[in-house]
């Protein structure tokens, strides 16, 4: 009796788990076209570094050395090895440099630091004069 009850419960669990929807990462043609447009806008230039994030989660850095109809070639930064990447396998292509927010943060931080230094030096000068 226990074995038949256990096997029936197991069958119900397996059917319930098997009927759950599976969410796979799929790339529609519009995403591939967007990636292709970004790559074309960046162009082939050894000085323009890019970061490529694949759908599999792999991240690569380098520069675009060749652009084709279905793929582009990325020369990896450290090894200079060319890797052919299909547009349909890419999740995101972005600039290899600092983002705009990071640049603004660095400038604001430097300005605040300079202001604090000037204030401190003025305070020391005021103390010495009294």
MMTF fields as JSON, N, C-alpha, C and O atoms, coordinates in Angstrom:
{
  "mmtfVersion": "1.0.0",
  "mmtfProducer": "UNKNOWN",
  "numBonds": 519,
  "numAtoms": 520,
  "numGroups": 130,
  "numChains": 1,
  "numModels": 1,
  "chainsPerModel": [1],
  "groupsPerChain": [130],
  "chainIdList": ["A"],
  "bondAtomList": [4, 2, 8, 6, 12, 10, 16, 14, 20, 18, 24, 22, 28, 26, 32, 30, 36, 34, 40, 38, 44, 42, 48, 46, 52, 50, 56, 54, 60, 58, 64, 62, 68, 66, 72, 70, 76, 74, 80, 78, 84, 82, 88, 86, 92, 90, 96, 94, 100, 98, 104, 102, 108, 106, 112, 110, 116, 114, 120, 118, 124, 122, 128, 126, 132, 130, 136, 134, 140, 138, 144, 142, 148, 146, 152, 150, 156, 154, 160, 158, 164, 162, 168, 166, 172, 170, 176, 174, 180, 178, 184, 182, 188, 186, 192, 190, 196, 194, 200, 198, 204, 202, 208, 206, 212, 210, 216, 214, 220, 218, 224, 222, 228, 226, 232, 230, 236, 234, 240, 238, 244, 242, 248, 246, 252, 250, 256, 254, 260, 258, 264, 262, 268, 266, 272, 270, 276, 274, 280, 278, 284, 282, 288, 286, 292, 290, 296, 294, 300, 298, 304, 302, 308, 306, 312, 310, 316, 314, 320, 318, 324, 322, 328, 326, 332, 330, 336, 334, 340, 338, 344, 342, 348, 346, 352, 350, 356, 354, 360, 358, 364, 362, 368, 366, 372, 370, 376, 374, 380, 378, 384, 382, 388, 386, 392, 390, 396, 394, 400, 398, 404, 402, 408, 406, 412, 410, 416, 414, 420, 418, 424, 422, 428, 426, 432, 430, 436, 434, 440, 438, 444, 442, 448, 446, 452, 450, 456, 454, 460, 458, 464, 462, 468, 466, 472, 470, 476, 474, 480, 478, 484, 482, 488, 486, 492, 490, 496, 494, 500, 498, 504, 502, 508, 506, 512, 510, 516, 514],
  "bondOrderList": [1, 1, 1, 1, 1, 1, 1, 1, 1, 1, 1, 1, 1, 1, 1, 1, 1, 1, 1, 1, 1, 1, 1, 1, 1, 1, 1, 1, 1, 1, 1, 1, 1, 1, 1, 1, 1, 1, 1, 1, 1, 1, 1, 1, 1, 1, 1, 1, 1, 1, 1, 1, 1, 1, 1, 1, 1, 1, 1, 1, 1, 1, 1, 1, 1, 1, 1, 1, 1, 1, 1, 1, 1, 1, 1, 1, 1, 1, 1, 1, 1, 1, 1, 1, 1, 1, 1, 1, 1, 1, 1, 1, 1, 1, 1, 1, 1, 1, 1, 1, 1, 1, 1, 1, 1, 1, 1, 1, 1, 1, 1, 1, 1, 1, 1, 1, 1, 1, 1, 1, 1, 1, 1, 1, 1, 1, 1, 1, 1],
  "groupList": [{"groupName": "UNK", "atomNameList": ["N", "CA", "C", "O"], "elementList": ["N", "C", "C", "O"], "formalChargeList": [0, 0, 0, 0], "bondAtomList": [1, 0, 2, 1, 3, 2], "bondOrderList": [1, 1, 2], "singleLetterCode": "X", "chemCompType": "L-PEPTIDE LINKING"}],
  "groupTypeList": [0, 0, 0, 0, 0, 0, 0, 0, 0, 0, 0, 0, 0, 0, 0, 0, 0, 0, 0, 0, 0, 0, 0, 0, 0, 0, 0, 0, 0, 0, 0, 0, 0, 0, 0, 0, 0, 0, 0, 0, 0, 0, 0, 0, 0, 0, 0, 0, 0, 0, 0, 0, 0, 0, 0, 0, 0, 0, 0, 0, 0, 0, 0, 0, 0, 0, 0, 0, 0, 0, 0, 0, 0, 0, 0, 0, 0, 0, 0, 0, 0, 0, 0, 0, 0, 0, 0, 0, 0, 0, 0, 0, 0, 0, 0, 0, 0, 0, 0, 0, 0, 0, 0, 0, 0, 0, 0, 0, 0, 0, 0, 0, 0, 0, 0, 0, 0, 0, 0, 0, 0, 0, 0, 0, 0, 0, 0, 0, 0, 0],
  "groupIdList": [1, 2, 3, 4, 5, 6, 7, 8, 9, 10, 11, 12, 13, 14, 15, 16, 17, 18, 19, 20, 21, 22, 23, 24, 25, 26, 27, 28, 29, 30, 31, 32, 33, 34, 35, 36, 37, 38, 39, 40, 41, 42, 43, 44, 45, 46, 47, 48, 49, 50, 51, 52, 53, 54, 55, 56, 57, 58, 59, 60, 61, 62, 63, 64, 65, 66, 67, 68, 69, 70, 71, 72, 73, 74, 75, 76, 77, 78, 79, 80, 81, 82, 83, 84, 85, 86, 87, 88, 89, 90, 91, 92, 93, 94, 95, 96, 97, 98, 99, 100, 101, 102, 103, 104, 105, 106, 107, 108, 109, 110, 111, 112, 113, 114, 115, 116, 117, 118, 119, 120, 121, 122, 123, 124, 125, 126, 127, 128, 129, 130],
  "secStructList": [7, 2, 2, 2, 2, 2, 2, 2, 2, 2, 2, 2, 2, 2, 2, 2, 2, 2, 6, 1, 7, 7, 7, 7, 7, 7, 7, 7, 2, 2, 2, 2, 2, 2, 2, 2, 2, 2, 2, 2, 2, 2, 7, 1, 7, 6, 6, 1, 3, 3, 3, 3, 3, 3, 6, 6, 1, 7, 3, 3, 3, 3, 3, 3, 3, 3, 3, 7, 1, 1, 3, 3, 3, 3, 3, 3, 6, 6, 6, 7, 7, 3, 3, 3, 3, 3, 4, 4, 4, 3, 3, 3, 3, 3, 3, 1, 1, 7, 7, 2, 2, 2, 2, 2, 2, 2, 2, 2, 2, 2, 2, 2, 2, 2, 2, 2, 2, 2, 2, 2, 2, 2, 2, 2, 2, 2, 2, 2, 2, 7],
  "xCoordList": [0.827, 0.0, 0.877, 0.62, 1.91, 2.801, 3.547, 3.719, 3.993, 4.734, 3.858, 4.311, 2.621, 1.737, 1.391, 1.276, 1.224, 0.952, 2.161, 2.016, 3.345, 4.581, 4.797, 5.174, 4.566, 4.757, 3.723, 4.037, 2.495, 1.475, 1.86, 1.707, 2.365, 2.788, 3.967, 4.024, 4.896, 6.045, 5.608, 6.145, 4.641, 4.131, 3.482, 3.657, 2.737, 2.095, 3.144, 3.013, 4.175, 5.235, 5.955, 6.214, 6.28, 6.978, 6.126, 6.645, 4.843, 3.962, 3.856, 3.821, 3.805, 3.705, 4.975, 4.906, 6.136, 7.403, 7.608, 8.116, 7.22, 7.393, 6.51, 6.817, 5.413, 4.502, 4.809, 4.131, 5.823, 6.192, 6.797, 7.52, 6.498, 7.084, 8.583, 9.078, 9.279, 10.726, 11.002, 10.554, 11.748, 12.091, 13.53, 14.461, 13.711, 15.052, 15.347, 14.439, 16.609, 16.987, 16.97, 17.753, 16.077, 16.003, 16.254, 15.942, 16.803, 17.088, 16.218, 16.279, 15.413, 14.629, 15.465, 16.552, 14.939, 15.696, 15.942, 16.957, 15.015, 15.185, 16.38, 17.089, 16.613, 17.766, 19.063, 20.019, 19.091, 20.281, 20.539, 21.688, 19.47, 19.621, 20.131, 20.928, 19.668, 20.151, 21.646, 22.404, 22.057, 23.469, 24.286, 25.368, 23.771, 24.469, 24.622, 25.659, 23.586, 23.655, 24.675, 25.404, 24.735, 25.705, 27.12, 27.999, 27.339, 28.67, 29.058, 30.203, 28.116, 28.406, 28.718, 29.596, 27.999, 28.242, 29.625, 30.304, 30.039, 31.374, 32.46, 33.489, 32.226, 33.174, 34.421, 34.612, 35.257, 36.516, 37.575, 37.986, 38.009, 38.993, 39.712, 39.082, 41.014, 41.811, 41.782, 42.025, 41.488, 41.494, 40.156, 40.1, 39.084, 37.765, 37.519, 37.165, 37.707, 37.497, 36.004, 35.258, 35.589, 34.203, 34.179, 35.132, 33.057, 32.781, 31.582, 30.559, 31.713, 30.65, 30.154, 30.937, 28.838, 28.236, 27.422, 26.529, 27.746, 27.075, 25.8, 25.647, 24.891, 23.686, 24.023, 23.268, 25.141, 25.555, 26.119, 26.377, 26.315, 26.851, 28.332, 28.868, 29.005, 30.436, 30.638, 29.9, 31.641, 31.97, 33.361, 34.285, 33.503, 34.788, 35.071, 34.155, 36.353, 36.79, 37.77, 38.563, 37.709, 38.629, 38.188, 37.504, 38.59, 38.155, 37.645, 38.035, 36.771, 36.181, 37.178, 37.567, 37.591, 38.589, 37.986, 38.618, 36.759, 36.127, 34.619, 34.161, 33.845, 32.386, 31.847, 32.205, 30.969, 30.346, 28.837, 28.295, 28.151, 26.694, 26.043, 25.055, 26.591, 26.006, 26.834, 26.375, 28.046, 28.934, 29.962, 30.089, 30.692, 31.808, 32.963, 32.773, 34.16, 35.352, 35.84, 36.041, 36.026, 36.512, 37.93, 38.177, 38.863, 40.24, 40.323, 40.171, 40.562, 40.591, 41.74, 42.836, 41.487, 42.462, 43.787, 44.838, 43.76, 44.996, 45.8, 47.026, 45.131, 45.844, 45.907, 46.696, 45.076, 44.962, 44.452, 44.562, 43.902, 43.356, 41.999, 41.168, 41.757, 40.45, 39.411, 39.684, 38.213, 37.097, 35.929, 35.532, 35.376, 34.225, 32.967, 32.756, 32.136, 30.94, 29.724, 29.683, 28.736, 27.488, 26.625, 26.581, 25.939, 25.091, 24.004, 23.643, 23.484, 22.38, 22.811, 21.962, 24.13, 24.638, 24.973, 25.381, 24.806, 25.232, 24.035, 22.958, 24.249, 23.229, 23.412, 22.439, 24.674, 24.932, 26.336, 27.274, 26.474, 27.772, 27.817, 26.946, 28.841, 28.941, 30.373, 31.302, 30.529, 31.835, 32.779, 32.357, 34.034, 35.024, 35.571, 36.317, 35.223, 35.737, 34.809, 33.883, 35.069, 34.229, 32.878, 32.777, 31.844, 30.525, 30.469, 31.353, 29.445, 29.297, 29.144, 29.695, 28.399, 28.217, 29.518, 29.758, 30.353, 31.644, 32.54, 33.248, 32.509, 33.312, 32.858, 33.681, 31.528, 30.99, 31.365, 31.727, 31.281, 31.645, 33.098, 33.41, 33.978, 35.4, 35.636, 36.403, 34.992, 35.169, 34.627, 35.271, 33.432, 32.843, 33.711, 33.938, 34.196, 35.067, 36.351, 36.803, 36.936, 38.163, 37.882, 38.689, 36.745, 36.404, 36.159, 36.599, 35.461, 35.215, 36.532, 36.755, 37.396, 38.701, 39.537, 40.183, 39.527, 40.281, 39.701, 40.445, 38.384, 37.743, 38.081, 38.346, 38.076, 38.45, 39.91, 40.236, 40.782, 42.198, 42.4, 43.164, 41.727, 41.847, 41.305, 41.9, 40.185, 39.613, 40.568, 40.747, 41.169, 42.114, 43.331, 43.766, 43.882, 45.045, 44.705, 45.518, 43.501, 43.088, 42.922, 43.267, 42.398, 42.237, 43.594, 43.756, 44.575, 45.92, 46.55, 47.208, 46.356, 46.907, 46.273, 46.962, 44.985, 44.287, 44.774, 44.884, 45.067, 45.562, 46.954, 47.252, 47.811, 49.175, 49.211, 50.09, 48.285, 48.259, 47.733, 47.995, 47.022, 46.482, 47.384, 47.097],
  "yCoordList": [-1.186, 0.0, 1.258, 2.199, 1.267, 2.426, 2.658, 3.799, 1.565, 1.697, 2.282, 3.13, 1.844, 2.36, 3.826, 4.608, 4.208, 5.602, 6.483, 7.596, 5.976, 6.706, 6.867, 7.946, 5.825, 5.915, 6.839, 7.534, 6.864, 7.774, 9.223, 10.096, 9.483, 10.834, 11.274, 12.426, 10.379, 10.684, 11.005, 11.918, 10.259, 10.499, 11.883, 12.586, 12.267, 13.581, 14.688, 15.677, 14.532, 15.534, 15.653, 16.762, 14.53, 14.57, 15.209, 15.955, 14.937, 15.574, 17.073, 17.858, 17.464, 18.888, 19.63, 20.72, 19.04, 19.67, 19.675, 20.648, 18.611, 18.519, 19.463, 19.796, 19.907, 20.79, 22.265, 23.114, 22.605, 23.993, 24.563, 23.871, 25.824, 26.425, 26.62, 26.887, 26.485, 26.672, 27.995, 28.231, 28.855, 30.156, 30.107, 30.161, 30.006, 29.985, 31.358, 32.091, 31.689, 32.952, 32.773, 32.01, 33.481, 33.434, 34.835, 35.831, 34.891, 36.174, 36.292, 35.463, 37.331, 37.558, 38.331, 38.822, 38.422, 39.066, 40.544, 41.102, 41.175, 42.608, 42.858, 43.849, 41.974, 42.14, 41.959, 42.712, 40.97, 40.759, 41.964, 42.336, 42.567, 43.753, 44.946, 45.745, 45.059, 46.134, 45.971, 46.94, 44.744, 44.475, 44.782, 45.363, 44.396, 44.651, 46.156, 46.61, 46.925, 48.382, 48.996, 49.911, 48.509, 49.018, 48.722, 49.581, 47.512, 47.128, 47.974, 48.415, 48.202, 49.02, 50.458, 51.092, 50.976, 52.346, 52.467, 53.478, 51.451, 51.462, 51.379, 52.048, 50.565, 50.449, 49.653, 49.226, 49.466, 48.745, 49.766, 50.595, 49.686, 50.648, 50.04, 49.645, 49.971, 49.373, 50.213, 49.694, 51.494, 52.38, 52.406, 52.86, 51.935, 51.921, 50.555, 49.597, 50.477, 49.226, 49.018, 49.976, 47.771, 47.412, 46.253, 45.482, 46.155, 45.004, 44.293, 44.915, 42.993, 42.19, 41.21, 40.464, 41.217, 40.253, 39.288, 39.688, 38.005, 36.971, 36.537, 36.802, 35.876, 35.34, 34.284, 34.084, 33.613, 32.577, 33.171, 32.436, 34.495, 35.157, 35.469, 36.178, 34.96, 35.208, 36.663, 37.192, 37.304, 38.687, 38.736, 38.076, 39.523, 39.67, 41.144, 41.947, 41.486, 42.853, 42.832, 41.902, 43.846, 43.943, 45.037, 45.984, 44.891, 45.832, 45.053, 43.91, 45.694, 45.064, 45.155, 46.248, 43.998, 43.994, 43.71, 43.971, 43.175, 42.872, 42.796, 42.31, 43.275, 43.248, 42.523, 42.836, 41.537, 40.787, 40.908, 41.647, 40.17, 40.221, 39.505, 39.991, 38.354, 37.558, 37.553, 37.076, 38.078, 38.033, 39.151, 39.83, 39.325, 40.25, 39.582, 38.61, 40.108, 39.551, 40.498, 41.69, 39.941, 40.707, 40.261, 39.076, 41.204, 40.908, 41.102, 42.221, 40.03, 40.064, 40.97, 40.921, 41.791, 42.793, 42.188, 42.632, 41.191, 40.667, 39.825, 39.925, 39.005, 38.05, 38.447, 37.893, 39.408, 39.828, 38.698, 38.781, 37.656, 36.545, 36.945, 37.476, 36.702, 37.033, 35.97, 34.771, 36.438, 35.555, 35.998, 37.163, 35.074, 35.375, 35.188, 34.129, 36.222, 36.219, 36.49, 37.475, 35.605, 35.799, 36.821, 36.833, 37.681, 38.704, 38.076, 38.64, 36.929, 36.284, 35.753, 35.462, 35.623, 35.101, 36.205, 35.915, 37.472, 38.605, 39.189, 39.367, 39.481, 40.135, 41.645, 42.391, 42.103, 43.54, 43.856, 43.095, 44.98, 45.525, 46.947, 47.761, 47.249, 48.583, 49.077, 48.322, 50.344, 50.981, 50.349, 49.924, 50.293, 49.711, 50.698, 50.305, 51.968, 52.981, 53.214, 52.441, 54.287, 54.657, 55.167, 55.778, 54.908, 55.415, 56.913, 57.449, 57.572, 59.001, 59.324, 60.316, 58.495, 58.707, 58.581, 59.329, 57.644, 57.471, 58.681, 59.131, 59.2, 60.381, 61.589, 62.332, 61.782, 62.892, 62.719, 63.689, 61.497, 61.232, 61.549, 62.103, 61.211, 61.506, 63.009, 63.514, 63.724, 65.18, 65.857, 66.745, 65.431, 66.029, 65.71, 66.579, 64.481, 64.104, 64.916, 65.336, 65.137, 65.94, 67.388, 68.011, 67.928, 69.312, 69.455, 70.43, 68.491, 68.543, 68.417, 69.133, 67.519, 67.361, 68.622, 69.008, 69.27, 70.521, 71.612, 72.393, 71.669, 72.659, 72.437, 73.395, 71.19, 70.881, 71.227, 71.729, 70.963, 71.29, 72.796, 73.256, 73.555, 75.022, 75.543, 76.436, 74.997, 75.411, 75.102, 75.93, 73.945, 73.541, 74.455, 74.9, 74.735, 75.619, 77.033, 77.684, 77.512, 78.844, 78.854, 79.839, 77.773, 77.664, 77.678, 78.365, 76.935, 76.934, 78.311, 78.744, 79.0, 80.334, 81.313, 82.176, 81.183, 82.048, 81.808, 82.75, 80.549, 80.214, 80.791, 81.298, 80.72, 81.231, 82.738, 83.269, 83.433, 84.904, 85.424, 86.578, 84.642, 85.107, 84.786, 85.099],
  "zCoordList": [0.0, 0.0, 0.0, -0.751, 0.844, 0.937, -0.368, -0.795, -1.008, -2.271, -3.367, -4.136, -3.443, -4.489, -4.228, -5.172, -2.961, -2.62, -2.932, -3.438, -2.625, -2.902, -4.405, -4.863, -5.161, -6.611, -7.243, -8.209, -6.721, -7.247, -6.946, -7.8, -5.721, -5.363, -6.22, -6.65, -6.468, -7.314, -8.736, -9.363, -9.242, -10.594, -10.69, -11.686, -9.662, -9.655, -9.635, -10.356, -8.822, -8.739, -10.072, -10.539, -10.687, -11.977, -13.059, -13.889, -13.067, -14.051, -13.814, -14.761, -12.548, -12.237, -12.641, -13.209, -12.351, -12.701, -14.209, -14.767, -14.856, -16.301, -17.075, -18.22, -16.475, -17.198, -16.983, -17.561, -16.161, -15.961, -17.239, -17.956, -17.515, -18.718, -18.556, -17.461, -19.646, -19.652, -20.344, -21.466, -19.657, -20.209, -20.694, -19.892, -21.978, -22.556, -23.132, -23.524, -23.176, -23.791, -25.296, -25.863, -25.915, -27.358, -27.893, -27.24, -29.05, -29.673, -30.907, -31.815, -30.923, -32.114, -33.125, -32.82, -34.313, -35.383, -35.088, -35.506, -34.369, -34.098, -33.174, -33.345, -32.196, -31.312, -32.096, -31.907, -32.968, -33.792, -34.694, -34.931, -35.191, -36.034, -35.21, -35.699, -33.965, -33.096, -32.818, -32.863, -32.533, -32.28, -33.527, -33.441, -34.672, -35.936, -36.171, -36.654, -35.828, -35.995, -35.035, -35.418, -33.804, -32.835, -33.307, -33.231, -33.79, -34.268, -35.476, -35.585, -36.379, -37.564, -37.16, -37.746, -36.157, -35.698, -35.051, -35.227, -34.311, -33.684, -34.753, -34.655, -35.765, -36.856, -36.505, -35.366, -37.506, -37.339, -36.961, -37.773, -35.704, -35.226, -34.029, -33.047, -34.119, -33.05, -31.775, -30.685, -31.904, -30.737, -30.001, -28.858, -30.624, -29.99, -29.361, -30.049, -28.063, -27.33, -27.066, -26.859, -27.076, -26.77, -25.785, -25.674, -25.071, -24.215, -24.816, -25.103, -25.004, -25.593, -24.544, -23.958, -24.308, -23.395, -24.233, -24.981, -24.096, -24.86, -24.133, -22.941, -24.843, -24.221, -23.179, -22.228, -23.353, -22.409, -21.121, -20.168, -21.078, -19.902, -20.005, -19.153, -21.022, -21.212, -21.618, -22.449, -21.026, -21.35, -21.969, -21.494, -23.035, -23.719, -23.951, -24.131, -23.945, -24.213, -25.375, -25.517, -26.186, -27.307, -28.258, -27.87, -29.508, -30.525, -31.733, -31.968, -32.483, -33.657, -34.795, -35.206, -35.304, -36.368, -37.744, -38.767, -37.766, -39.048, -38.834, -37.8, -39.811, -39.728, -40.941, -42.076, -40.693, -41.768, -41.712, -40.891, -42.597, -42.652, -41.469, -40.919, -41.077, -40.004, -38.732, -37.694, -38.8, -37.635, -37.722, -38.742, -36.627, -36.602, -35.88, -35.149, -36.088, -35.471, -34.394, -34.63, -33.201, -32.068, -31.769, -31.544, -31.764, -31.371, -29.862, -29.372, -29.128, -27.677, -27.21, -27.767, -26.195, -25.733, -25.313, -25.775, -24.453, -23.879, -24.859, -24.899, -25.643, -26.489, -27.955, -28.72, -28.347, -29.754, -30.653, -31.876, -30.054, -30.839, -31.399, -30.663, -32.679, -33.253, -32.905, -32.953, -32.556, -32.251, -33.115, -33.078, -33.892, -34.737, -33.895, -33.304, -33.846, -33.017, -33.894, -34.631, -33.805, -34.548, -33.823, -32.593, -34.573, -33.978, -33.109, -32.077, -33.506, -32.782, -31.414, -30.571, -31.183, -29.908, -28.909, -27.784, -29.306, -28.474, -27.742, -28.312, -26.473, -25.667, -25.681, -25.789, -25.57, -25.48, -25.975, -25.736, -26.663, -27.061, -26.53, -26.839, -25.724, -25.159, -25.21, -25.497, -24.929, -24.98, -23.966, -22.89, -24.31, -23.412, -22.405, -21.508, -22.524, -21.609, -20.439, -20.195, -19.723, -18.589, -19.075, -20.139, -18.284, -18.624, -18.321, -17.653, -18.805, -18.573, -17.101, -16.624, -16.368, -14.941, -14.172, -13.225, -14.571, -13.899, -14.148, -13.247, -15.359, -15.667, -14.855, -14.321, -14.764, -13.983, -12.515, -11.849, -12.009, -10.62, -10.328, -9.274, -11.232, -11.055, -11.053, -10.233, -11.955, -12.035, -10.775, -10.217, -10.326, -9.117, -7.906, -7.065, -7.808, -6.691, -6.668, -5.603, -7.827, -7.899, -7.508, -6.817, -7.945, -7.6, -6.099, -5.491, -5.501, -4.057, -3.297, -2.321, -3.733, -3.089, -3.172, -2.198, -4.337, -4.5, -3.609, -3.016, -3.515, -2.652, -1.183, -0.457, -0.743, 0.638, 0.919, 1.995, -0.042, 0.129, 0.247, 1.096, -0.591, -0.542, 0.78, 1.383, 1.238, 2.52, 3.668, 4.561, 3.655, 4.702, 4.712, 5.775, 3.541, 3.468, 3.931, 4.587, 3.59, 4.04, 5.557, 6.208, 6.125, 7.574, 8.265, 9.274, 7.746, 8.331, 8.26, 9.206, 7.153, 6.987, 7.983, 8.527, 8.217, 9.176, 10.597, 11.381, 10.937, 12.28, 12.493, 13.574, 11.476, 11.595, 11.737, 12.416, 11.12, 11.159, 12.493, 12.832, 13.24, 14.528, 15.612, 16.767]
}
